[in-house]
Amino acid sequence: MSRAVEAVYADEWGRIVATLIRLTGDWDLAEECAQEAFAQALQVWRRDGVPSRPGAWLTTTARNRALDRLRRRATESAKLREVARMAQIEPPPLGPGDGEPAIPDERLELMFTCCHPALSTDAQVALTLRTLAGLSTAEIARAFLVSEHTMGQRLFRAKNKIKNAGIPFRVPPDHLLPERTAAVLAVLYLLFNEGYSASSGADLVRGQLTGEAIRLARTLVALMPDEPEALGLLALMLLHDARSAARLDGAGDFVPLEEQDRSVWHRAEIDEGVAVLDRALRRLSPGPYQVQAAIAACHATAARAADTDWAQIALLYRQLAAWSANPVVELNRAVAVAMADGPAAGLSIVDELSESGALAGYHLLPATRADLLRRLGRTAEAAAQYRAALDLATTDTERRYLRRRLAEAGTDP
């Protein structure tokens, strides 16, 4: 039963919270009542079975709890009348009005609300991931490479800012959409990444999150069809998702890109991703998501691992670094340089990153260094780096992979 509730949680959390926020205007109340509805579902569904429309059941339960809370809070007759009015109506349907564009999904409306320019970009992304996707504070903190305490404070301040500033729950008019786009794209990007390579837990891949990110990216492209970076991000997601079936073997263990069975890659999704990327590039306004999609296309369109154009990928990572000072980009460039020019060239870049301390605590730094040292025949040093990566890895799948690599280095875990 808990698995059934988890599946519905992934599908329905954002919709339920968005409905309650529109109904009550209280973000904390919306999250609390949604959580209570899921807790009640664990008990009731175990006894009565999963309802035919679990999302509707949860929404009604959460909505009733929210109204009960508001009734208890209400002390003035005007508030009581407002609660009575709310109890008689369903949340209004989405659609055009007051000069706002029609929008087919209330969760995207919630996303644009979270991405109000009064909030910092990091706060916009974190709040939307928490409220829309239901990611835990710990999961979001790992995505941002900050502590859970720091992320908790950031979320608290963001909610207070929305409340105190009276930020409306709506999609902005057309002329204000561009200023929100960067944060919305970042939300979708992190949401997809958390699903594609989970930050913690037993499973490396969380298909519900990747599916949700792709669905919302399609919705965003439908809303903003001439935004090249929205197209670039959708292309990037499709090209990565097309390889998902080959990333784990039958035992659930991670399979590196160069060892994956390319016959199980989803060719139709690759073709769509390449076509969407071409649409973006024809607008002659390149950006970081388009560059990342181009890198993914280099991988996805190579018939064999040996056919991969690593020199082109290294150049694309250099271009990506011009838009972002993110040290993870530099780590990825090091891998591409190692494949194009040899492991020693890549190791030089990795060593500079290690000395800078920019990726301290990030398990893929020692894991990458270990792989390059192994390829150079420096097995003792490689083993030490695999152990360091093992200490930092946060998913069972990654830990099993690193243990295998450590064993291949000729040393027990």
C-alpha positions in Angstrom: 0.0 0.0 0.0 2.8 2.4 0.8 4.1 1.9 -2.8 0.7 2.8 -4.2 0.6 6.0 -2.1 4.2 6.9 -3.2 3.2 6.5 -6.8 0.2 8.8 -6.4 2.3 11.2 -4.4 4.7 11.6 -7.4 1.7 12.1 -9.8 -0.6 14.3 -7.7 1.4 16.2 -5.0 2.0 19.4 -7.1 -1.6 19.5 -8.4 -3.1 19.1 -4.9 -0.8 21.8 -3.4 -1.5 24.2 -6.3 -5.3 23.7 -5.8 -5.1 24.4 -2.1 -2.8 27.5 -2.5 -5.3 28.9 -5.0 -8.2 28.1 -2.7 -6.6 29.3 0.6 -3.7 31.6 -0.3 -1.7 29.9 2.5 1.3 28.0 1.3 2.2 26.3 4.6 -1.4 25.3 5.1 -1.6 23.8 1.6 1.5 21.7 2.2 0.4 20.6 5.7 -3.1 19.6 4.5 -1.7 17.7 1.5 0.7 15.8 3.8 -2.2 15.0 6.2 -4.3 13.7 3.2 -1.5 11.3 2.2 -1.1 10.1 5.7 -4.8 9.4 5.9 -4.7 7.6 2.6 -2.2 5.1 4.0 -4.7 4.2 6.6 -8.0 4.3 4.6 -6.7 2.7 1.4 -5.2 -0.2 3.3 -8.6 -0.9 4.7 -10.9 0.0 1.7 -8.5 -0.3 -1.2 -7.2 2.4 -3.6 -10.1 4.5 -5.0 -10.6 4.6 -8.7 -9.6 8.3 -8.8 -6.9 8.6 -6.0 -6.0 12.2 -7.0 -9.6 13.4 -6.6 -9.9 11.5 -3.3 -6.7 13.2 -2.0 -7.6 16.6 -3.2 -11.1 16.4 -1.6 -9.5 15.2 1.7 -6.9 17.9 1.7 -9.4 20.6 0.8 -11.7 19.5 3.6 -8.9 19.6 6.1 -7.9 23.1 4.9 -11.4 24.3 5.3 -11.6 22.8 8.8 -8.4 24.6 9.7 -9.8 27.9 8.4 -13.0 27.5 10.3 -11.1 27.0 13.5 -9.1 30.1 12.8 -12.1 32.3 11.8 -13.3 34.5 14.6 -15.0 37.3 12.6 -18.3 37.0 10.8 -16.8 38.2 7.6 -14.2 35.4 7.8 -16.8 32.9 8.5 -18.8 34.0 5.5 -15.8 33.7 3.3 -15.1 30.1 4.6 -18.7 29.2 3.9 -18.4 30.6 0.4 -15.2 28.6 -0.3 -16.8 25.4 1.0 -19.5 25.7 -1.7 -17.3 26.1 -4.7 -14.6 24.2 -6.5 -11.3 25.8 -7.5 -11.9 27.9 -10.6 -10.8 26.4 -13.9 -7.6 27.7 -15.6 -8.1 29.9 -18.6 -7.6 33.4 -20.0 -8.7 36.3 -18.0 -7.6 39.7 -16.8 -5.1 39.9 -19.7 -3.3 36.7 -18.7 -2.5 33.9 -21.1 -4.4 30.6 -21.0 -2.4 27.9 -19.3 -3.3 24.2 -19.5 -1.8 23.1 -16.1 -2.2 24.7 -12.7 1.2 23.3 -11.6 2.8 25.5 -14.2 0.8 28.4 -12.8 2.3 27.5 -9.4 5.8 27.4 -10.9 5.5 30.9 -12.3 4.2 32.2 -9.0 7.2 30.7 -7.2 9.5 32.3 -9.8 8.4 35.9 -9.1 11.4 38.3 -9.5 11.0 39.5 -5.9 12.7 36.2 -4.9 16.3 35.3 -5.6 16.8 32.7 -8.3 18.0 30.1 -5.8 14.9 30.7 -3.7 12.6 30.5 -6.7 14.0 27.1 -7.8 14.1 25.7 -4.3 10.5 26.8 -3.4 9.1 25.3 -6.6 10.9 22.0 -6.2 9.5 21.8 -2.7 6.0 22.9 -3.4 5.4 21.7 -7.0 7.4 18.4 -7.0 7.3 17.6 -3.3 11.0 17.1 -3.0 12.2 17.0 0.6 14.4 19.8 2.0 17.3 17.4 2.1 16.9 16.4 -1.6 16.8 20.1 -2.6 19.8 20.9 -0.4 21.9 18.2 -2.2 20.8 19.5 -5.6 22.2 22.9 -4.5 25.2 21.5 -2.7 24.3 23.3 0.5 23.4 22.0 4.0 19.8 21.0 4.8 19.6 23.7 7.5 20.6 26.4 5.0 18.0 25.2 2.5 15.3 25.1 5.2 16.0 28.7 6.1 15.9 29.6 2.4 12.5 28.0 1.9 11.2 29.7 5.0 12.3 33.1 3.9 10.9 32.6 0.4 7.4 31.7 1.7 7.4 34.7 4.0 8.5 36.9 1.1 5.5 35.8 -1.0 3.1 36.3 1.9 4.4 39.7 3.0 4.8 41.0 -0.5 1.3 39.9 -1.5 2.7 38.1 -4.6 -0.3 36.8 -6.6 -0.9 33.2 -7.5 -1.1 33.5 -11.3 0.8 33.3 -14.6 2.0 36.8 -15.5 0.9 38.6 -18.6 2.8 38.0 -21.8 5.1 41.0 -21.4 6.4 39.8 -18.0 7.0 36.2 -19.0 10.6 36.6 -20.1 11.9 37.8 -16.7 10.5 34.6 -15.1 11.8 32.2 -17.7 15.3 31.6 -16.4 14.1 30.4 -13.0 11.3 28.3 -14.5 13.9 26.6 -16.7 16.2 26.0 -13.7 13.3 24.4 -11.8 12.6 22.0 -14.6 16.3 21.2 -15.1 16.8 20.4 -11.4 13.6 18.4 -11.3 14.7 16.3 -14.2 18.2 15.8 -12.8 16.8 14.6 -9.4 14.8 12.0 -11.3 17.6 11.0 -13.7 20.3 10.7 -11.0 18.7 10.8 -7.6 20.6 12.5 -4.8 19.9 9.8 -2.3 18.1 6.5 -1.6 18.1 3.0 -3.0 17.3 4.0 -6.6 19.5 5.9 -9.0 16.6 6.7 -11.3 13.2 8.2 -10.3 11.1 7.9 -13.4 8.1 9.8 -12.0 10.3 12.9 -11.7 11.8 12.7 -15.1 8.4 12.1 -16.6 7.0 15.1 -14.7 9.9 17.3 -15.8 9.4 16.4 -19.5 5.7 16.9 -19.3 6.1 20.3 -17.8 8.8 21.2 -20.3 6.4 20.3 -23.1 3.8 22.5 -21.5 6.2 25.4 -21.2 7.2 25.0 -24.9 3.5 25.1 -25.8 3.1 28.3 -23.8 6.4 29.9 -25.1 7.0 28.3 -28.5 9.5 30.9 -29.6 11.7 30.6 -26.5 14.9 28.8 -27.7 16.2 27.9 -24.3 12.8 26.2 -23.4 13.2 24.2 -26.6 16.9 23.5 -25.7 15.9 22.2 -22.3 13.2 19.9 -23.6 15.7 18.5 -26.2 18.2 17.9 -23.4 15.7 16.0 -21.3 14.5 13.9 -24.3 18.0 13.0 -25.3 19.0 11.9 -21.8 15.7 10.1 -21.1 16.1 8.1 -24.3 19.1 6.4 -22.7 17.5 5.6 -19.4 16.7 2.0 -20.1 20.4 1.2 -20.6 21.7 3.0 -17.5 20.9 0.1 -15.2 21.4 -3.6 -15.7 19.1 -6.4 -14.7 20.3 -6.3 -11.1 19.7 -2.6 -10.9 23.4 -1.7 -11.1 24.7 1.3 -12.9 26.1 0.9 -16.4 28.6 3.6 -17.6 27.7 5.3 -20.9 30.5 3.6 -22.8 29.3 0.2 -21.7 25.6 0.7 -22.4 23.6 -1.5 -24.9 22.7 1.2 -27.4 20.2 -1.1 -29.1 17.8 -0.4 -26.2 18.1 3.3 -26.4 14.7 4.9 -27.4 15.4 5.9 -31.0 12.1 7.8 -31.4 12.9 9.9 -28.4 16.4 10.6 -29.7 15.0 11.7 -33.1 12.5 14.0 -31.3 15.2 15.5 -29.2 17.4 16.2 -32.2 14.5 17.8 -34.0 13.6 20.0 -31.0 17.2 21.0 -30.7 17.3 22.0 -34.4 14.2 24.1 -33.8 16.0 25.9 -31.0 19.2 26.4 -32.9 17.4 27.9 -36.0 16.4 30.8 -33.8 20.1 31.8 -33.6 20.0 32.6 -29.9 22.3 30.0 -28.3 22.2 29.4 -24.5 23.4 26.9 -22.0 20.5 24.5 -22.3 21.0 24.3 -26.1 24.7 23.7 -25.6 24.0 20.9 -23.1 21.5 19.4 -25.5 24.1 19.5 -28.3 26.5 17.6 -26.0 23.7 15.0 -25.3 23.1 14.8 -29.1 26.8 13.9 -29.7 26.4 11.0 -27.3 22.9 9.9 -28.5 23.7 9.9 -32.2 26.9 8.0 -32.0 26.3 4.4 -33.2 29.1 3.1 -31.0 31.0 4.5 -28.0 34.1 4.6 -30.1 32.3 6.9 -32.6 31.7 9.6 -30.0 33.1 13.0 -31.1 34.9 13.8 -27.8 36.8 16.7 -29.2 33.5 18.4 -30.2 32.1 17.6 -26.7 35.2 19.2 -25.1 34.7 22.4 -27.1 31.0 22.5 -26.2 31.8 22.2 -22.5 34.3 25.1 -22.9 31.5 27.1 -24.5 29.1 26.1 -21.6 31.7 27.3 -19.1 31.6 30.7 -20.7 28.0 31.0 -19.5 28.5 29.3 -16.1 31.3 29.2 -13.6 29.8 26.0 -12.2 32.8 23.7 -11.3 30.7 20.6 -12.3 30.9 21.8 -15.9 34.6 22.0 -15.6 34.7 18.4 -14.2 32.6 17.2 -17.2 35.0 19.0 -19.5 37.9 17.2 -17.8 36.3 13.9 -18.7 35.8 15.0 -22.4 39.4 16.2 -22.6 40.6 12.9 -21.1 38.7 11.0 -23.8 39.9 13.3 -26.6 43.5 13.9 -25.5 44.3 11.2 -23.0 43.7 10.6 -19.3 46.8 12.7 -18.2 45.3 15.8 -19.9 42.0 15.3 -18.1 43.7 14.5 -14.8 45.5 17.9 -14.9 42.1 19.7 -15.0 40.7 17.5 -12.2 43.7 18.2 -10.0 43.2 21.9 -10.4 39.6 21.4 -9.3 40.7 19.4 -6.3 43.1 22.1 -5.2 40.5 24.8 -5.5 38.2 23.1 -3.1 35.2 24.1 -5.2 33.8 20.6 -5.3 34.7 19.5 -1.8 32.2 16.8 -0.6 31.0 16.0 -4.2 31.5 12.3 -4.7 32.0 12.5 -8.5 35.2 14.5 -8.1 37.2 11.7 -6.4 35.3 9.1 -8.6 36.5 10.9 -11.8 40.0 11.2 -10.5 40.0 7.5 -9.6 38.9 6.5 -13.1 41.7 8.6 -14.7 44.3 7.3 -12.3 43.2 3.7 -13.1 43.5 4.3 -16.8 47.0 5.6 -16.2 47.9 2.4 -14.3 48.2 4.2 -11.0 46.0 1.6 -9.2 47.0 2.3 -5.6 46.2 6.0 -6.0 43.0 5.1 -7.8 41.9 2.8 -5.0 42.3 5.6 -2.5 40.1 7.9 -4.6 37.5 5.2 -5.0 37.3 4.9 -1.2 37.0 8.6 -0.9 34.1 8.6 -3.4 32.4 5.7 -1.6 32.4 7.7 1.6 30.6 10.6 -0.2 28.2 8.7 -2.4 24.5 9.1 -1.5 22.7 6.3 -3.4 23.0 2.5 -3.1 23.4 2.2 -6.9 26.4 4.5 -6.9 28.0 2.8 -4.0 27.7 -0.6 -5.6 29.3 0.7 -8.8 32.2 2.3 -6.9 32.8 -1.0 -5.0 33.1 -2.8 -8.3 35.6 -0.3 -9.6 37.5 -0.6 -6.3 37.6 -4.3 -6.7 38.8 -3.9 -10.3 41.7 -1.8 -9.0 42.8 -4.9 -7.1 41.8 -3.8 -3.6 38.9 -4.9 -1.4 36.3 -2.2 -0.4 
